[in-house]
Amino acid sequence: MPGNPDNEHQDSPRFAARMNASTTSLQRKDKEPIYPEHVEMVSDSDQEGILCSFRRTPGTIAATDKEVTFVTAIGPLHIKAKFTLKDMMYQGRLEL
């Protein structure tokens, strides 16, 4: 059920701010969560999505973390996606 495009456009900054506040993070075992630096609604003629950008500070995520989980909540919908860091190695380096 499509919504009113004008309302969706006006609510996008508020929606992004709510996602940025505390509902979205990268989580690592026994470490503080990493919150997004920027969240924005993106769309083209037939798709809509949410782009979450995290700061690329060296050493924040290390191969020794073994796994990182992306967590977010959008209303009643809770999303978790686990990423195995050994799958993100290229030429012996962690490439994020």
Secondary structure, 3 states (H helix, E strand, C coil): CCCCHHHHHHHHHHHHHHHHHHHCEEECCCCCCECCCEEEEEECCCCEEEEEECCCCCCCCCHHHCEEEEEEEECCEEEEEEEEHHHHEECCEECC
